[in-house]
Amino acid sequence: MISNIPLMVVPLVVFNLVVAGLVGGGGADPWATELYSMHMFSGGIWRMTLGDLMLVL
């Protein structure tokens, strides 16, 4: 059953949910919502945002 759904529909649905404000914090820019941050050995902070996650998916 899942093989009958084109795979491009999944990111489209996720994108529309985020833009509509149904997913996320409801701030001014939903794509800038920080999901994860990690301290690196160099002293910097690496942050994963919702926009980065969308690009990875």
PyMOL Python script that loads the backbone (N, CA, C, O; Angstrom):
from pymol import cmd

cmd.read_pdbstr("""\
ATOM      1  N   MET A   1       0.819  -1.190   0.000  1.00  0.00           N
ATOM      2  CA  MET A   1       0.000   0.000   0.000  1.00  0.00           C
ATOM      3  C   MET A   1       0.866   1.259   0.000  1.00  0.00           C
ATOM      4  O   MET A   1       0.584   2.199  -0.743  1.00  0.00           O
ATOM      5  N   ILE A   2       1.917   1.289   0.824  1.00  0.00           N
ATOM      6  CA  ILE A   2       2.768   2.486   0.892  1.00  0.00           C
ATOM      7  C   ILE A   2       3.540   2.700  -0.409  1.00  0.00           C
ATOM      8  O   ILE A   2       3.925   3.829  -0.712  1.00  0.00           O
ATOM      9  N   SER A   3       3.771   1.654  -1.171  1.00  0.00           N
ATOM     10  CA  SER A   3       4.516   1.795  -2.417  1.00  0.00           C
ATOM     11  C   SER A   3       3.693   2.506  -3.487  1.00  0.00           C
ATOM     12  O   SER A   3       4.248   2.946  -4.494  1.00  0.00           O
ATOM     13  N   ASN A   4       2.391   2.627  -3.290  1.00  0.00           N
ATOM     14  CA  ASN A   4       1.549   3.312  -4.262  1.00  0.00           C
ATOM     15  C   ASN A   4       1.593   4.832  -4.117  1.00  0.00           C
ATOM     16  O   ASN A   4       1.149   5.546  -5.017  1.00  0.00           O
ATOM     17  N   ILE A   5       2.125   5.343  -2.993  1.00  0.00           N
ATOM     18  CA  ILE A   5       2.204   6.782  -2.754  1.00  0.00           C
ATOM     19  C   ILE A   5       3.529   7.296  -3.326  1.00  0.00           C
ATOM     20  O   ILE A   5       4.590   6.805  -2.941  1.00  0.00           O
ATOM     21  N   PRO A   6       3.489   8.269  -4.231  1.00  0.00           N
ATOM     22  CA  PRO A   6       4.742   8.849  -4.728  1.00  0.00           C
ATOM     23  C   PRO A   6       5.529   9.481  -3.578  1.00  0.00           C
ATOM     24  O   PRO A   6       4.947  10.132  -2.710  1.00  0.00           O
ATOM     25  N   LEU A   7       6.830   9.293  -3.571  1.00  0.00           N
ATOM     26  CA  LEU A   7       7.644   9.746  -2.446  1.00  0.00           C
ATOM     27  C   LEU A   7       7.728  11.262  -2.323  1.00  0.00           C
ATOM     28  O   LEU A   7       8.038  11.764  -1.242  1.00  0.00           O
ATOM     29  N   MET A   8       7.467  12.001  -3.384  1.00  0.00           N
ATOM     30  CA  MET A   8       7.505  13.460  -3.297  1.00  0.00           C
ATOM     31  C   MET A   8       6.307  14.022  -2.532  1.00  0.00           C
ATOM     32  O   MET A   8       6.315  15.195  -2.158  1.00  0.00           O
ATOM     33  N   VAL A   9       5.293  13.216  -2.298  1.00  0.00           N
ATOM     34  CA  VAL A   9       4.129  13.688  -1.553  1.00  0.00           C
ATOM     35  C   VAL A   9       4.484  13.897  -0.083  1.00  0.00           C
ATOM     36  O   VAL A   9       3.959  14.814   0.549  1.00  0.00           O
ATOM     37  N   VAL A  10       5.360  13.072   0.469  1.00  0.00           N
ATOM     38  CA  VAL A  10       5.708  13.160   1.888  1.00  0.00           C
ATOM     39  C   VAL A  10       6.366  14.498   2.225  1.00  0.00           C
ATOM     40  O   VAL A  10       5.895  15.163   3.149  1.00  0.00           O
ATOM     41  N   PRO A  11       7.435  14.942   1.528  1.00  0.00           N
ATOM     42  CA  PRO A  11       7.997  16.260   1.858  1.00  0.00           C
ATOM     43  C   PRO A  11       7.018  17.401   1.588  1.00  0.00           C
ATOM     44  O   PRO A  11       7.044  18.414   2.286  1.00  0.00           O
ATOM     45  N   LEU A  12       6.161  17.248   0.592  1.00  0.00           N
ATOM     46  CA  LEU A  12       5.173  18.283   0.305  1.00  0.00           C
ATOM     47  C   LEU A  12       4.201  18.445   1.464  1.00  0.00           C
ATOM     48  O   LEU A  12       3.867  19.568   1.842  1.00  0.00           O
ATOM     49  N   VAL A  13       3.750  17.352   2.022  1.00  0.00           N
ATOM     50  CA  VAL A  13       2.827  17.404   3.166  1.00  0.00           C
ATOM     51  C   VAL A  13       3.524  18.014   4.378  1.00  0.00           C
ATOM     52  O   VAL A  13       2.945  18.854   5.066  1.00  0.00           O
ATOM     53  N   VAL A  14       4.764  17.601   4.644  1.00  0.00           N
ATOM     54  CA  VAL A  14       5.510  18.149   5.788  1.00  0.00           C
ATOM     55  C   VAL A  14       5.731  19.645   5.611  1.00  0.00           C
ATOM     56  O   VAL A  14       5.565  20.412   6.558  1.00  0.00           O
ATOM     57  N   PHE A  15       6.101  20.062   4.413  1.00  0.00           N
ATOM     58  CA  PHE A  15       6.318  21.483   4.127  1.00  0.00           C
ATOM     59  C   PHE A  15       5.045  22.281   4.375  1.00  0.00           C
ATOM     60  O   PHE A  15       5.084  23.336   5.008  1.00  0.00           O
ATOM     61  N   ASN A  16       3.928  21.786   3.884  1.00  0.00           N
ATOM     62  CA  ASN A  16       2.666  22.506   4.061  1.00  0.00           C
ATOM     63  C   ASN A  16       2.232  22.559   5.515  1.00  0.00           C
ATOM     64  O   ASN A  16       1.652  23.558   5.941  1.00  0.00           O
ATOM     65  N   LEU A  17       2.496  21.510   6.290  1.00  0.00           N
ATOM     66  CA  LEU A  17       2.172  21.540   7.714  1.00  0.00           C
ATOM     67  C   LEU A  17       3.000  22.574   8.459  1.00  0.00           C
ATOM     68  O   LEU A  17       2.486  23.279   9.328  1.00  0.00           O
ATOM     69  N   VAL A  18       4.275  22.665   8.120  1.00  0.00           N
ATOM     70  CA  VAL A  18       5.149  23.635   8.782  1.00  0.00           C
ATOM     71  C   VAL A  18       4.756  25.055   8.400  1.00  0.00           C
ATOM     72  O   VAL A  18       4.701  25.936   9.258  1.00  0.00           O
ATOM     73  N   VAL A  19       4.482  25.281   7.125  1.00  0.00           N
ATOM     74  CA  VAL A  19       4.104  26.623   6.681  1.00  0.00           C
ATOM     75  C   VAL A  19       2.768  27.035   7.287  1.00  0.00           C
ATOM     76  O   VAL A  19       2.583  28.202   7.633  1.00  0.00           O
ATOM     77  N   ALA A  20       1.843  26.101   7.420  1.00  0.00           N
ATOM     78  CA  ALA A  20       0.540  26.410   8.004  1.00  0.00           C
ATOM     79  C   ALA A  20       0.634  26.649   9.505  1.00  0.00           C
ATOM     80  O   ALA A  20      -0.311  27.161  10.105  1.00  0.00           O
ATOM     81  N   GLY A  21       1.753  26.288  10.120  1.00  0.00           N
ATOM     82  CA  GLY A  21       1.935  26.519  11.547  1.00  0.00           C
ATOM     83  C   GLY A  21       1.417  25.398  12.412  1.00  0.00           C
ATOM     84  O   GLY A  21       1.317  25.560  13.629  1.00  0.00           O
ATOM     85  N   LEU A  22       1.085  24.273  11.828  1.00  0.00           N
ATOM     86  CA  LEU A  22       0.575  23.155  12.612  1.00  0.00           C
ATOM     87  C   LEU A  22       1.689  22.376  13.290  1.00  0.00           C
ATOM     88  O   LEU A  22       1.446  21.650  14.254  1.00  0.00           O
ATOM     89  N   VAL A  23       2.909  22.522  12.790  1.00  0.00           N
ATOM     90  CA  VAL A  23       4.073  21.873  13.384  1.00  0.00           C
ATOM     91  C   VAL A  23       5.054  22.971  13.730  1.00  0.00           C
ATOM     92  O   VAL A  23       5.276  23.870  12.919  1.00  0.00           O
ATOM     93  N   GLY A  24       5.645  22.925  14.903  1.00  0.00           N
ATOM     94  CA  GLY A  24       6.639  23.922  15.274  1.00  0.00           C
ATOM     95  C   GLY A  24       6.135  24.838  16.369  1.00  0.00           C
ATOM     96  O   GLY A  24       5.034  24.667  16.893  1.00  0.00           O
ATOM     97  N   GLY A  25       6.963  25.814  16.702  1.00  0.00           N
ATOM     98  CA  GLY A  25       6.680  26.695  17.811  1.00  0.00           C
ATOM     99  C   GLY A  25       5.723  27.829  17.508  1.00  0.00           C
ATOM    100  O   GLY A  25       5.256  28.493  18.433  1.00  0.00           O
ATOM    101  N   GLY A  26       5.417  28.071  16.253  1.00  0.00           N
ATOM    102  CA  GLY A  26       4.504  29.157  15.912  1.00  0.00           C
ATOM    103  C   GLY A  26       5.159  30.520  15.956  1.00  0.00           C
ATOM    104  O   GLY A  26       4.463  31.530  16.059  1.00  0.00           O
ATOM    105  N   GLY A  27       6.496  30.580  15.881  1.00  0.00           N
ATOM    106  CA  GLY A  27       7.209  31.844  15.881  1.00  0.00           C
ATOM    107  C   GLY A  27       7.134  32.525  14.531  1.00  0.00           C
ATOM    108  O   GLY A  27       6.350  32.128  13.669  1.00  0.00           O
ATOM    109  N   ALA A  28       7.951  33.552  14.348  1.00  0.00           N
ATOM    110  CA  ALA A  28       7.936  34.315  13.112  1.00  0.00           C
ATOM    111  C   ALA A  28       8.462  33.494  11.943  1.00  0.00           C
ATOM    112  O   ALA A  28       7.912  33.577  10.845  1.00  0.00           O
ATOM    113  N   ASP A  29       9.504  32.712  12.146  1.00  0.00           N
ATOM    114  CA  ASP A  29      10.087  31.901  11.087  1.00  0.00           C
ATOM    115  C   ASP A  29      10.146  30.443  11.542  1.00  0.00           C
ATOM    116  O   ASP A  29      11.029  30.075  12.317  1.00  0.00           O
ATOM    117  N   PRO A  30       9.224  29.618  11.072  1.00  0.00           N
ATOM    118  CA  PRO A  30       9.212  28.232  11.548  1.00  0.00           C
ATOM    119  C   PRO A  30      10.439  27.440  11.112  1.00  0.00           C
ATOM    120  O   PRO A  30      10.804  26.468  11.774  1.00  0.00           O
ATOM    121  N   TRP A  31      11.081  27.830  10.023  1.00  0.00           N
ATOM    122  CA  TRP A  31      12.243  27.087   9.534  1.00  0.00           C
ATOM    123  C   TRP A  31      13.478  27.348  10.388  1.00  0.00           C
ATOM    124  O   TRP A  31      14.432  26.573  10.325  1.00  0.00           O
ATOM    125  N   ALA A  32      13.490  28.406  11.178  1.00  0.00           N
ATOM    126  CA  ALA A  32      14.632  28.726  12.031  1.00  0.00           C
ATOM    127  C   ALA A  32      14.504  28.113  13.422  1.00  0.00           C
ATOM    128  O   ALA A  32      15.342  28.378  14.285  1.00  0.00           O
ATOM    129  N   THR A  33      13.490  27.312  13.655  1.00  0.00           N
ATOM    130  CA  THR A  33      13.296  26.668  14.954  1.00  0.00           C
ATOM    131  C   THR A  33      14.429  25.678  15.207  1.00  0.00           C
ATOM    132  O   THR A  33      14.660  24.771  14.408  1.00  0.00           O
ATOM    133  N   GLU A  34      15.131  25.858  16.321  1.00  0.00           N
ATOM    134  CA  GLU A  34      16.265  24.989  16.648  1.00  0.00           C
ATOM    135  C   GLU A  34      15.764  23.662  17.202  1.00  0.00           C
ATOM    136  O   GLU A  34      15.003  23.629  18.169  1.00  0.00           O
ATOM    137  N   LEU A  35      16.194  22.577  16.586  1.00  0.00           N
ATOM    138  CA  LEU A  35      15.800  21.255  17.033  1.00  0.00           C
ATOM    139  C   LEU A  35      16.850  20.616  17.926  1.00  0.00           C
ATOM    140  O   LEU A  35      16.518  19.884  18.859  1.00  0.00           O
ATOM    141  N   TYR A  36      18.120  20.892  17.640  1.00  0.00           N
ATOM    142  CA  TYR A  36      19.211  20.225  18.341  1.00  0.00           C
ATOM    143  C   TYR A  36      20.436  21.115  18.284  1.00  0.00           C
ATOM    144  O   TYR A  36      20.686  21.759  17.265  1.00  0.00           O
ATOM    145  N   SER A  37      21.206  21.161  19.366  1.00  0.00           N
ATOM    146  CA  SER A  37      22.482  21.878  19.355  1.00  0.00           C
ATOM    147  C   SER A  37      23.522  21.031  20.070  1.00  0.00           C
ATOM    148  O   SER A  37      23.215  20.280  20.996  1.00  0.00           O
ATOM    149  N   MET A  38      24.768  21.173  19.610  1.00  0.00           N
ATOM    150  CA  MET A  38      25.847  20.362  20.161  1.00  0.00           C
ATOM    151  C   MET A  38      27.115  21.213  20.225  1.00  0.00           C
ATOM    152  O   MET A  38      27.438  21.933  19.281  1.00  0.00           O
ATOM    153  N   HIS A  39      27.823  21.122  21.340  1.00  0.00           N
ATOM    154  CA  HIS A  39      29.100  21.826  21.484  1.00  0.00           C
ATOM    155  C   HIS A  39      30.192  21.010  20.795  1.00  0.00           C
ATOM    156  O   HIS A  39      30.305  19.800  20.995  1.00  0.00           O
ATOM    157  N   MET A  40      30.998  21.704  19.975  1.00  0.00           N
ATOM    158  CA  MET A  40      32.087  21.040  19.253  1.00  0.00           C
ATOM    159  C   MET A  40      33.399  21.249  19.993  1.00  0.00           C
ATOM    160  O   MET A  40      33.499  22.104  20.873  1.00  0.00           O
ATOM    161  N   PHE A  41      34.402  20.462  19.628  1.00  0.00           N
ATOM    162  CA  PHE A  41      35.718  20.586  20.259  1.00  0.00           C
ATOM    163  C   PHE A  41      36.349  21.948  19.998  1.00  0.00           C
ATOM    164  O   PHE A  41      37.147  22.423  20.806  1.00  0.00           O
ATOM    165  N   SER A  42      36.004  22.581  18.882  1.00  0.00           N
ATOM    166  CA  SER A  42      36.571  23.887  18.559  1.00  0.00           C
ATOM    167  C   SER A  42      36.006  25.009  19.423  1.00  0.00           C
ATOM    168  O   SER A  42      36.517  26.129  19.412  1.00  0.00           O
ATOM    169  N   GLY A  43      34.950  24.702  20.171  1.00  0.00           N
ATOM    170  CA  GLY A  43      34.328  25.706  21.020  1.00  0.00           C
ATOM    171  C   GLY A  43      33.066  26.291  20.409  1.00  0.00           C
ATOM    172  O   GLY A  43      32.320  27.005  21.079  1.00  0.00           O
ATOM    173  N   GLY A  44      32.829  25.994  19.148  1.00  0.00           N
ATOM    174  CA  GLY A  44      31.628  26.483  18.480  1.00  0.00           C
ATOM    175  C   GLY A  44      30.414  25.636  18.836  1.00  0.00           C
ATOM    176  O   GLY A  44      30.523  24.584  19.466  1.00  0.00           O
ATOM    177  N   ILE A  45      29.279  26.117  18.421  1.00  0.00           N
ATOM    178  CA  ILE A  45      28.031  25.390  18.664  1.00  0.00           C
ATOM    179  C   ILE A  45      27.419  25.053  17.314  1.00  0.00           C
ATOM    180  O   ILE A  45      27.195  25.931  16.481  1.00  0.00           O
ATOM    181  N   TRP A  46      27.155  23.778  17.110  1.00  0.00           N
ATOM    182  CA  TRP A  46      26.502  23.321  15.885  1.00  0.00           C
ATOM    183  C   TRP A  46      25.017  23.184  16.167  1.00  0.00           C
ATOM    184  O   TRP A  46      24.617  22.495  17.105  1.00  0.00           O
ATOM    185  N   ARG A  47      24.196  23.847  15.348  1.00  0.00           N
ATOM    186  CA  ARG A  47      22.749  23.846  15.564  1.00  0.00           C
ATOM    187  C   ARG A  47      22.041  23.211  14.372  1.00  0.00           C
ATOM    188  O   ARG A  47      22.370  23.481  13.217  1.00  0.00           O
ATOM    189  N   MET A  48      21.068  22.364  14.675  1.00  0.00           N
ATOM    190  CA  MET A  48      20.223  21.764  13.645  1.00  0.00           C
ATOM    191  C   MET A  48      18.864  22.446  13.717  1.00  0.00           C
ATOM    192  O   MET A  48      18.190  22.393  14.746  1.00  0.00           O
ATOM    193  N   THR A  49      18.462  23.090  12.617  1.00  0.00           N
ATOM    194  CA  THR A  49      17.184  23.772  12.581  1.00  0.00           C
ATOM    195  C   THR A  49      16.192  22.927  11.774  1.00  0.00           C
ATOM    196  O   THR A  49      16.558  21.935  11.143  1.00  0.00           O
ATOM    197  N   LEU A  50      14.950  23.347  11.815  1.00  0.00           N
ATOM    198  CA  LEU A  50      13.909  22.644  11.074  1.00  0.00           C
ATOM    199  C   LEU A  50      14.165  22.738   9.566  1.00  0.00           C
ATOM    200  O   LEU A  50      13.863  21.798   8.830  1.00  0.00           O
ATOM    201  N   GLY A  51      14.712  23.847   9.106  1.00  0.00           N
ATOM    202  CA  GLY A  51      15.062  23.997   7.698  1.00  0.00           C
ATOM    203  C   GLY A  51      16.174  23.047   7.285  1.00  0.00           C
ATOM    204  O   GLY A  51      16.131  22.486   6.190  1.00  0.00           O
ATOM    205  N   ASP A  52      17.175  22.856   8.152  1.00  0.00           N
ATOM    206  CA  ASP A  52      18.256  21.909   7.873  1.00  0.00           C
ATOM    207  C   ASP A  52      17.716  20.494   7.788  1.00  0.00           C
ATOM    208  O   ASP A  52      18.116  19.725   6.914  1.00  0.00           O
ATOM    209  N   LEU A  53      16.808  20.146   8.693  1.00  0.00           N
ATOM    210  CA  LEU A  53      16.222  18.821   8.691  1.00  0.00           C
ATOM    211  C   LEU A  53      15.415  18.569   7.420  1.00  0.00           C
ATOM    212  O   LEU A  53      15.434  17.466   6.874  1.00  0.00           O
ATOM    213  N   MET A  54      14.707  19.592   6.955  1.00  0.00           N
ATOM    214  CA  MET A  54      13.937  19.457   5.718  1.00  0.00           C
ATOM    215  C   MET A  54      14.866  19.206   4.537  1.00  0.00           C
ATOM    216  O   MET A  54      14.537  18.414   3.654  1.00  0.00           O
ATOM    217  N   LEU A  55      16.017  19.865   4.507  1.00  0.00           N
ATOM    218  CA  LEU A  55      16.977  19.638   3.427  1.00  0.00           C
ATOM    219  C   LEU A  55      17.564  18.235   3.487  1.00  0.00           C
ATOM    220  O   LEU A  55      17.797  17.614   2.450  1.00  0.00           O
ATOM    221  N   VAL A  56      17.803  17.735   4.687  1.00  0.00           N
ATOM    222  CA  VAL A  56      18.355  16.390   4.833  1.00  0.00           C
ATOM    223  C   VAL A  56      17.340  15.348   4.374  1.00  0.00           C
ATOM    224  O   VAL A  56      17.689  14.381   3.697  1.00  0.00           O
ATOM    225  N   LEU A  57      16.094  15.555   4.747  1.00  0.00           N
ATOM    226  CA  LEU A  57      15.057  14.600   4.351  1.00  0.00           C
ATOM    227  C   LEU A  57      14.790  14.674   2.870  1.00  0.00           C
ATOM    228  O   LEU A  57      13.945  13.940   2.357  1.00  0.00           O
TER     229      LEU A  57
END
""", "prot")
cmd.dss("prot")
cmd.show_as("cartoon", "prot")
cmd.util.cbc("prot")
cmd.orient("prot")
